Amino acid sequence: MTTNQKLIKNKIGLLNLAEELGNVSRACKVMGFSRDTFYRYQELVAEGGMENLIEKTRRKPNLKNRTDEKTENAVVQIAVDNPAYGQVRASNELRKLGVFVSLAGVRCIWVRNELETFKKRLKALEQKVQETGGIILTEAQVHALERKKQDDVAIGEIKTEHPGYLGSQDTLYVGNLKGVGRIYQQTFVDTYSKVAFAKLYTTKTPIPSTPKLRTTQAEILIAGMSPFVWSSRNCFGDL
């Protein structure tokens, strides 16, 4: 996800949720927006697409403080060629090549070009390989790309469109209280908003189809979850 996508994530979530529920008022109540704001966002998307939701700043950049093009290209190049390098290593290696840029300078250039994380630099390297039709990779580049493939398989990525689209549920053992017995915690997390809810229990039923566990899930929803949870389409975990 790019920086711009993160900035407009809630706006897109509001539009998607309204479409999913078929009720603008309810979607606005869940997301904490007014109806006027919703229709303003809807109008912006109709005029120029999702990118039109990005707030346009009126401030003019001070070009005198901007790194020269040659230096910026060198910083970008070293990030793509060596995605495992951090700011310190990149700055040091550039100095060996006669390019002098501070750690903060490296960071600013990487952020401006969406290369500030290891994952983003790997993505840029993959794109470069595809565009050039295959280049001879160094040992470090091969290792970095193989590591990314392993992480993608082990972790995976979750696609979620709006609050209530996908929930994550899990039950864990907390401990043992004298006079009470074993304590278990059931947790529900909305994967879009990252809002979590939890409730403690003294019993645990491991069989997913039992009425007891269904009652437990319902109790959590009733106990304090936001209205959008009721419209949750999918849920994964130990249900």
N, C-alpha and C positions, 0 to 999 in steps of 0.2 A: 504494500500500500504506500502510495506516494504521500509527500507532505500535504499537497493540495487535497488529496482524497481524505486525509485525516481531518482537515479543517472543515470539510463539508459533510462529514460522516453523519452527524446528527440531523442535518437538513435532509439528506437523502433518506435517512431512516424514517423521518416524519412522513415524507411523501410515500415511501413504500408501505409503511404501516397503515396509512389512510386508505391506500389501494387495497391492502389485504383485508382490512376490517370493513371497508365500504362505508365508513362513518368518519367524516372529518372531525367532528366535535370530540369523539372518543379518542381519536389518535392525538389530537392536540392536548387533551387532558392528560393522557399517558406521558407524552413527551415534554409537557410543560411549555407549550407554545400557544400563542393566540391564533384564532382563525384568520385574522388579518395577515399574520406572519405566514401562515400556511399558504394562503392564496398568492402572497407576494412571491414566495419560493416557487410556487407552481407556474406563475407567470414568467419568472426568470428562466425556468427550465424550458418552457414553451418557446421562448424567444431565442435562447442560445445554447440549450442543452445543459447537462450537469455542470460543466465547467463555468457556466454563468453564475453559479452559486458562490463562487469564490469572491470574497470581498475585495474590491479594488481600492488600493491605497492611493491617496492623493499626494503622498510624500514623494519628492523626486530624489533619486539616489545621488549621493555625493560621489561623482566619478573620480574625484581627486584621491579618494581613499581606496579606490578599487585596485586590486592587484592587476598588474599588466598582463596582457593576453598570453605572452610567452610563458610567464611563470605559472599562470593558471592552467595552461595546457599541460605543463610538466607535472603539476600536482595531480591533475586528473589522470594523466597517463600512468603515473606510478601506482595510483589506486587501482586501476584496472589491471595492470600487469602483475601487481603484487597485492591481491585482495586481503591477504593475511596481515599486512603491515598495519600498525597503529600509527597514530599521529607522530609520536616520538621517532619511530623507526623511519617513517616516510620523510620527515624533516631532515633527519640525519643523512639518509641516502641521497637526498636532493642536494645537500651541501657538498657531498663528494663530487657531484656533477656540476658544481658551480652555481646552483640555484638556491638562493638564500631566502627562506620563508619560515616564519615562526610557527610554533605548534598551533596557536590560535588561527594563524593564517591558513594552515592546512585544513583545520576544522571548518572554517568559514567557506572555503572553496568546496570542500566535500559536501557540506550541507546545501550549498547553492546548486550543486550538480547531482544531488541525491545519491551521494556515495558515503554518507557518514557512518554506515554500519557495515559489518563484514558481509552480511547477507546481500545488501544492495550492491556492494562491490563485486561479489560473485555473479550476481545477475548481470551486471555490466560486462563482465568477462565473457559470460555465456553468449550475450548478445553480440559481442565483438567476434566471437568464434563463428557464429551463424552468418554474420554479415560478410565476413572475409572468405567464407566457404571453406574454413578449416585452416588453422595456423599451427605451427609447431609450438607446442606448449612447453614451458619449463617444468621441472620436477615439482616446484612449489605450486604452480598453477594446477597441475594434474592432481596433486594431493588435495588442494582446496576444493576443486570440483567434485572429487570423489567423496570428500567429507560432507559436502552439501547434499549429494544424492543419498548418503546414508542417513543424514538428519531428516530429509524429506520423507524417507520410508519409515523411520522410527517415530517421528512426531506427526507428520502430515499437516494439512491445513484445513481449517474449518471455514466454510462459506456461510455467512449469515446476513440476511437482508435488512432486518429491522428488529426492534425489541419484541420478544415473544416468538420469534421465528424458530429458534433452537435453544433448548435448555440443557444444562448438564447437571446430572444428579448423582450424588454419591453418599454412601453411608460408611462411617468409620468409627472405630472403637476409641473412646476418649480415656477411660480409666475406670477405677473401682472406688466407690464411696462407701464408707462404713455405714451400715444401717440401711443402705439403699441398694447396693449391688453394682452391677456393671452399667456403665453409661455409654450410650451411643449417640452420635451426632449425624443427623441427616442434613445435607447441604444441597441447595439448588442455586445454580448460577445462570443468569441470562447471558448467553455468549456474545450478544451484540453490545449491550450497555455495560457488561462486566459487573452488574449488580448481583450480590449474593445474599441468600437468606439461609438461616440455619435454625434447627430446633433439636433439643436433647430428648432422648428417650431412654427408658430402662430396659427395653426389650428390642430384640432384632429378629426379624423373620427373613431368612435368606431365600425363600421360595417366591419368585416374582409374581406368581399367579394367585397368591393368597389374598383374601379380603383385607387382612390386617395391614399389609404393606400398601394396598390401595388407599386404605383409610389414613395411613401415615402420610402419604403424599398429599391427600386432600387437606389434612389438618395443617400442613405447612403452608399450602396455598391460602387457606382461610386465615391462618395466624397473622399474616402481615405482608404478603406479596402484593405488588402493584397489580392493577387490573389487567395489564398486558399479558401477564402470565396465563390468564384464563384462555387467551387466544393462541397459546403456544402450539405450534404445529408439530414439532418434533422434539424428542428428548433422548439423550443417551446417558449411559451410566449403568448402575447396578439395579435398575428397576426390575 
